[in-house]
């Protein structure tokens, strides 16, 4: 047991040293007053706290049980994950041509909870306040989404949370809920509006999704209106596999999305496992006229372009025709799926348009 603990602490120290070298040279601002091992000490602070608490415990008991040692090893493993993810988030921020000061780094911490580990009341209220603000542009969904989140926060059973803090306050969070063996629901990605400029929200989402998708199939929901939809599909590996037509009676649709990276290579238009990569221009050339949609249904694939801001109704109607209708757990109504249905395997934004929100969608037929 002593050897296991020693090896784990050594592993953490080596990890922090490696990250110290890279973060100091590539992420922090040039004028940051960084002494040798400063970043290493910051990354290892939580590990130090864990060991200190364990030392206090063993000084006050006659015998340390196997359960307590197992708990220590689990805590150290979480500390390792936190160091890896926080370092990855900081590097992702750098890729967006942004730098952090030493003070910002010192005050930035990431916490990874266990499944079933509840957040305290103050943390829950901070999370709800951030979600309330982030959904204010869609008041129809805001009330229902925040209300549902409140219920989920109060019942941590089979849930785990990634919480990003700045100066002790929550600035970003993601939660994962176990819905079946090897399947997680990924929800409640939110970042405080004042720190969106640092791109930490995008980095937090990317790194946590990447980690959980290594061993799990992920499911989630997303508003069809949001800019991030293309990012979910193109970068994170989600496909859009259904639509909730009237979420909780709000009149607003939600899309159901899933991430099964082992299965993505089977789709004809996705690039995973393909020698020839299909980019924006290749897909744009194959786009078909929306006015001819009814005659296109039945083909193996359909590519359509929509300006979501200017013509949301046509976009929404196409989604309802082509995607499987999924049950709304907040409603008693049911609707059978009839005819040919599709999944959206690509979703590309036209960055060349100065206004509007033009996107290209690839629909692949469900066999």
C-alpha positions as CSV (number, residue, x, y, z in Angstrom):
1,X,0.0,0.0,0.0
2,X,2.8,2.4,0.9
3,X,4.5,1.6,-2.5
4,X,1.2,2.3,-4.4
5,X,0.9,5.7,-2.6
6,X,4.5,6.6,-3.3
7,X,4.3,5.6,-6.9
8,X,1.1,7.7,-7.4
9,X,2.6,10.8,-5.7
10,X,5.8,10.4,-7.9
11,X,3.6,10.1,-11.0
12,X,1.8,13.3,-10.1
13,X,5.1,15.2,-9.4
14,X,6.5,14.1,-12.7
15,X,3.3,15.1,-14.5
16,X,3.4,18.6,-12.9
17,X,7.0,19.1,-13.8
18,X,6.4,18.3,-17.4
19,X,3.4,20.7,-17.5
20,X,5.4,23.3,-15.7
21,X,8.0,23.4,-18.4
22,X,5.5,23.8,-21.2
23,X,3.0,26.2,-19.6
24,X,5.7,28.5,-18.3
25,X,7.2,28.9,-21.8
26,X,4.1,28.8,-24.0
27,X,1.1,30.0,-22.1
28,X,2.0,32.6,-19.5
29,X,2.5,36.2,-20.6
30,X,6.1,37.2,-21.2
31,X,6.1,39.7,-18.4
32,X,4.9,37.2,-15.9
33,X,7.3,37.0,-12.9
34,X,7.7,33.2,-12.8
35,X,10.3,31.5,-10.7
36,X,11.4,27.9,-11.4
37,X,8.7,25.4,-10.4
38,X,6.1,28.1,-9.7
39,X,3.6,26.5,-12.1
40,X,4.5,23.1,-10.8
41,X,3.6,24.2,-7.2
42,X,0.3,25.6,-8.4
43,X,-0.6,22.4,-10.1
44,X,0.4,20.2,-7.1
45,X,-1.4,22.4,-4.5
46,X,-4.4,20.1,-4.3
47,X,-2.3,17.0,-4.2
48,X,-0.4,18.6,-1.3
49,X,-3.7,19.3,0.5
50,X,-4.9,15.7,0.0
51,X,-1.7,14.3,1.5
52,X,-1.8,16.7,4.4
53,X,-5.3,15.7,5.3
54,X,-4.4,12.1,5.1
55,X,-1.3,12.6,7.3
56,X,-3.5,14.4,9.9
57,X,-5.9,11.4,9.8
58,X,-3.2,8.7,10.4
59,X,-1.7,10.7,13.3
60,X,-5.1,10.4,15.1
61,X,-5.9,6.7,14.5
62,X,-4.2,3.4,15.6
63,X,-4.9,1.6,12.3
64,X,-5.4,2.8,8.8
65,X,-7.9,0.6,7.0
66,X,-7.9,-0.6,3.4
67,X,-10.9,1.5,2.6
68,X,-9.2,4.7,3.7
69,X,-6.1,3.9,1.6
70,X,-8.3,3.2,-1.4
71,X,-10.0,6.5,-0.8
72,X,-6.6,8.3,-0.8
73,X,-5.6,6.6,-4.1
74,X,-8.9,7.6,-5.7
75,X,-8.4,11.2,-4.6
76,X,-4.8,11.2,-6.0
77,X,-6.1,9.8,-9.3
78,X,-8.7,12.6,-9.5
79,X,-5.9,15.1,-8.8
80,X,-4.0,13.6,-11.7
81,X,-7.0,14.1,-14.0
82,X,-7.5,17.6,-12.8
83,X,-3.8,18.5,-13.5
84,X,-4.1,17.0,-17.0
85,X,-7.3,18.7,-17.9
86,X,-6.4,22.1,-16.4
87,X,-3.1,22.0,-18.3
88,X,-5.0,21.0,-21.5
89,X,-7.5,23.9,-21.0
90,X,-4.7,26.4,-20.6
91,X,-2.9,25.1,-23.8
92,X,-6.2,25.4,-25.7
93,X,-6.5,29.0,-24.6
94,X,-3.1,29.6,-25.9
95,X,-4.1,28.1,-29.3
96,X,-6.6,30.9,-29.5
97,X,-3.7,33.4,-29.4
98,X,-4.4,34.4,-25.8
99,X,-2.1,34.5,-22.8
100,X,-2.6,34.2,-19.0
101,X,-1.0,36.2,-16.3
102,X,0.5,34.4,-13.3
103,X,-2.2,35.8,-11.1
104,X,-4.9,34.4,-13.4
105,X,-3.3,31.0,-13.3
106,X,-2.9,31.0,-9.5
107,X,-6.6,31.7,-9.1
108,X,-7.8,29.2,-11.7
109,X,-8.6,25.7,-10.4
110,X,-10.5,22.7,-11.9
111,X,-12.3,20.2,-9.7
112,X,-13.5,16.7,-10.9
113,X,-16.1,15.1,-8.7
114,X,-17.0,11.4,-8.3
115,X,-20.3,10.0,-9.5
116,X,-22.8,10.6,-6.7
117,X,-20.8,13.5,-5.2
118,X,-23.2,16.4,-4.6
119,X,-22.3,20.1,-4.9
120,X,-23.0,22.3,-1.9
121,X,-25.9,24.7,-1.9
122,X,-23.7,27.8,-2.6
123,X,-22.2,26.1,-5.7
124,X,-25.6,25.0,-7.0
125,X,-26.8,28.6,-6.8
126,X,-23.7,29.9,-8.6
127,X,-24.3,27.3,-11.4
128,X,-28.0,28.2,-11.7
129,X,-27.2,31.9,-11.9
130,X,-24.7,31.3,-14.7
131,X,-27.2,29.1,-16.6
132,X,-30.0,31.7,-16.1
133,X,-27.9,34.4,-17.7
134,X,-26.7,32.2,-20.5
135,X,-30.2,31.3,-21.6
136,X,-31.7,34.8,-21.4
137,X,-31.6,35.2,-25.2
138,X,-34.1,32.3,-25.5
139,X,-36.7,33.1,-22.8
140,X,-39.0,30.3,-24.0
141,X,-36.4,27.7,-23.1
142,X,-34.8,29.6,-20.2
143,X,-37.3,28.8,-17.5
144,X,-37.6,25.1,-18.4
145,X,-33.9,24.5,-18.8
146,X,-33.0,26.2,-15.5
147,X,-35.8,24.4,-13.7
148,X,-34.6,21.0,-15.0
149,X,-31.0,21.8,-14.1
150,X,-32.1,22.7,-10.5
151,X,-33.6,19.3,-10.1
152,X,-30.6,17.6,-11.5
153,X,-28.3,19.5,-9.2
154,X,-30.3,18.4,-6.2
155,X,-30.1,14.7,-7.2
156,X,-26.4,13.9,-7.7
157,X,-27.1,10.2,-8.0
158,X,-25.1,8.7,-11.0
159,X,-23.8,12.2,-11.9
160,X,-20.4,13.7,-11.8
161,X,-19.3,17.3,-12.3
162,X,-16.4,19.2,-13.7
163,X,-16.2,22.6,-12.1
164,X,-13.8,25.4,-13.1
165,X,-13.2,28.1,-10.5
166,X,-11.6,31.5,-10.6
167,X,-10.8,33.1,-7.2
168,X,-12.9,30.4,-5.6
169,X,-16.1,31.2,-7.6
170,X,-17.5,28.9,-10.3
171,X,-16.9,30.2,-13.8
172,X,-17.7,27.1,-15.8
173,X,-19.1,23.6,-15.4
174,X,-20.1,20.4,-17.2
175,X,-22.0,17.5,-15.8
176,X,-22.3,13.9,-16.9
177,X,-25.0,11.5,-15.9
178,X,-24.9,7.8,-16.2
179,X,-27.9,6.6,-18.2
180,X,-26.8,3.0,-19.0
181,X,-23.6,1.0,-18.8
182,X,-21.1,2.8,-21.0
183,X,-23.5,5.7,-21.8
184,X,-23.5,9.1,-20.3
185,X,-25.7,12.2,-20.8
186,X,-23.5,15.3,-21.2
187,X,-25.3,18.4,-20.1
188,X,-25.2,21.8,-18.6
189,X,-22.1,23.2,-20.3
190,X,-22.0,26.8,-19.1
191,X,-19.3,29.4,-18.8
192,X,-19.6,32.8,-17.0
193,X,-20.2,35.6,-19.5
194,X,-17.3,37.7,-18.2
195,X,-14.7,35.1,-19.0
196,X,-15.9,33.9,-22.4
197,X,-13.2,36.0,-24.0
198,X,-10.5,33.7,-22.6
199,X,-12.1,30.7,-24.5
200,X,-12.0,28.7,-21.3
201,X,-15.6,27.5,-21.9
202,X,-14.8,26.0,-25.3
203,X,-11.6,24.4,-23.9
204,X,-13.5,23.0,-20.8
205,X,-16.1,21.5,-23.1
206,X,-13.6,20.1,-25.5
207,X,-11.3,18.5,-22.9
208,X,-14.1,17.0,-20.8
209,X,-16.0,15.6,-23.8
210,X,-12.8,14.2,-25.2
211,X,-12.0,12.4,-22.0
212,X,-15.4,11.0,-21.3
213,X,-15.9,9.9,-25.0
214,X,-12.8,7.7,-24.8
215,X,-14.8,5.0,-23.0
216,X,-18.4,6.1,-23.3
217,X,-21.1,6.9,-25.8
218,X,-22.3,10.4,-25.0
219,X,-25.8,11.7,-25.5
220,X,-27.0,15.3,-25.2
221,X,-29.5,17.9,-26.4
222,X,-28.9,21.3,-28.1
223,X,-30.9,24.1,-29.3
224,X,-31.0,24.2,-33.2
225,X,-30.4,28.0,-32.9
226,X,-27.0,28.0,-31.2
227,X,-23.7,28.8,-32.9
228,X,-22.0,25.9,-31.1
229,X,-24.0,23.3,-33.0
230,X,-21.4,23.2,-35.8
231,X,-18.6,22.8,-33.2
232,X,-20.4,19.9,-31.5
233,X,-20.6,18.0,-34.8
234,X,-17.4,19.0,-36.5
235,X,-14.9,19.1,-33.6
236,X,-16.4,17.0,-30.8
237,X,-17.8,14.1,-33.0
238,X,-21.5,14.4,-32.3
239,X,-24.1,13.5,-34.8
240,X,-27.6,14.9,-34.7
241,X,-29.9,11.9,-34.4
242,X,-33.4,13.3,-33.5
243,X,-35.6,16.2,-32.7
244,X,-37.9,17.0,-29.7
245,X,-40.4,19.1,-31.6
246,X,-41.9,21.0,-28.6
247,X,-39.7,20.9,-25.6
248,X,-41.8,20.9,-22.4
249,X,-44.6,22.8,-24.2
250,X,-42.5,25.9,-24.8
251,X,-43.0,25.8,-28.6
252,X,-39.2,25.5,-29.1
253,X,-37.5,22.5,-30.6
254,X,-34.4,20.8,-29.2
255,X,-32.1,18.5,-31.1
256,X,-30.9,15.2,-29.7
257,X,-27.2,14.5,-30.4
258,X,-24.9,11.6,-29.7
259,X,-21.2,11.0,-29.8
260,X,-20.0,7.4,-30.6
261,X,-16.6,7.9,-31.9
262,X,-16.0,4.2,-32.7
263,X,-19.0,4.3,-34.9
264,X,-18.3,7.6,-36.7
265,X,-16.1,6.1,-39.4
266,X,-19.1,4.2,-40.7
267,X,-20.8,7.4,-41.9
268,X,-19.9,8.2,-45.5
269,X,-19.5,12.0,-45.1
270,X,-17.5,12.0,-41.8
271,X,-13.8,12.2,-42.1
272,X,-12.8,9.7,-39.3
273,X,-10.8,6.8,-40.7
274,X,-11.0,8.2,-44.3
275,X,-8.0,8.8,-46.6
276,X,-9.8,11.5,-48.5
277,X,-11.1,14.3,-46.2
278,X,-14.3,16.1,-47.2
279,X,-14.0,19.8,-46.4
280,X,-16.4,22.8,-46.7
281,X,-16.0,23.4,-50.4
282,X,-16.6,19.8,-51.4
283,X,-19.8,19.7,-49.3
284,X,-21.0,23.1,-50.5
285,X,-20.8,22.0,-54.1
286,X,-23.2,19.1,-53.4
287,X,-25.8,21.2,-51.7
288,X,-29.4,20.7,-53.1
289,X,-32.3,23.1,-53.3
290,X,-34.5,23.1,-50.2
291,X,-37.6,23.6,-52.4
292,X,-37.0,20.1,-53.8
293,X,-36.8,18.4,-50.4
294,X,-39.8,16.2,-50.8
295,X,-38.5,14.7,-54.0
296,X,-35.0,14.1,-52.4
297,X,-36.4,12.1,-49.4
298,X,-35.3,8.4,-49.9
299,X,-31.9,9.2,-51.2
300,X,-28.9,7.8,-49.2
301,X,-27.8,11.4,-48.5
302,X,-29.2,14.9,-48.7
303,X,-27.2,18.1,-48.3
304,X,-29.1,21.3,-47.5
305,X,-28.1,24.9,-46.7
306,X,-30.0,27.1,-44.3
307,X,-29.6,30.7,-43.0
308,X,-30.8,29.9,-39.5
309,X,-31.2,33.5,-38.5
310,X,-33.2,34.6,-41.5
311,X,-35.2,31.5,-42.3
312,X,-35.5,29.4,-39.1
313,X,-39.0,28.1,-40.0
314,X,-37.8,26.4,-43.2
315,X,-34.9,25.0,-41.3
316,X,-37.1,23.7,-38.5
317,X,-39.6,22.1,-40.9
318,X,-36.8,20.3,-42.7
319,X,-35.5,19.0,-39.4
320,X,-39.0,17.7,-38.5
321,X,-39.4,15.9,-41.8
322,X,-36.0,14.3,-41.9
323,X,-35.0,13.6,-38.3
324,X,-36.6,10.9,-36.0
325,X,-38.9,12.5,-33.5
326,X,-37.7,11.8,-30.0
327,X,-39.9,11.7,-26.8
328,X,-40.1,14.8,-24.6
329,X,-39.8,13.5,-21.1
330,X,-41.6,16.6,-19.9
331,X,-44.7,15.8,-22.0
332,X,-47.2,13.0,-22.2
333,X,-47.6,13.3,-26.0
334,X,-46.1,10.7,-28.3
335,X,-45.6,10.7,-32.1
336,X,-44.7,7.7,-34.3
337,X,-41.9,8.0,-36.8
338,X,-43.1,7.2,-40.3
339,X,-41.2,7.0,-43.6
340,X,-37.4,7.5,-44.3
341,X,-35.4,9.1,-41.5
342,X,-31.9,10.6,-41.4
343,X,-29.1,11.6,-39.1
344,X,-27.1,14.8,-39.5
345,X,-23.4,13.8,-39.8
346,X,-21.9,17.1,-40.8
347,X,-22.8,20.7,-39.9
348,X,-20.5,23.3,-41.4
349,X,-20.8,27.1,-40.9
350,X,-20.1,29.4,-43.9
351,X,-17.6,31.8,-42.3
352,X,-17.6,33.8,-45.5
353,X,-21.0,35.4,-44.8
354,X,-20.7,38.7,-43.0
355,X,-24.2,38.6,-41.6
356,X,-26.8,35.9,-41.0
357,X,-26.0,32.3,-40.1
358,X,-25.6,30.2,-43.2
359,X,-24.8,26.5,-42.5
360,X,-24.6,23.3,-44.6
361,X,-26.1,20.1,-43.2
362,X,-25.4,16.6,-44.4
363,X,-28.2,14.1,-43.8
364,X,-27.4,10.4,-44.1
365,X,-30.2,7.9,-44.3
366,X,-30.8,5.6,-41.3
367,X,-30.8,2.0,-42.5
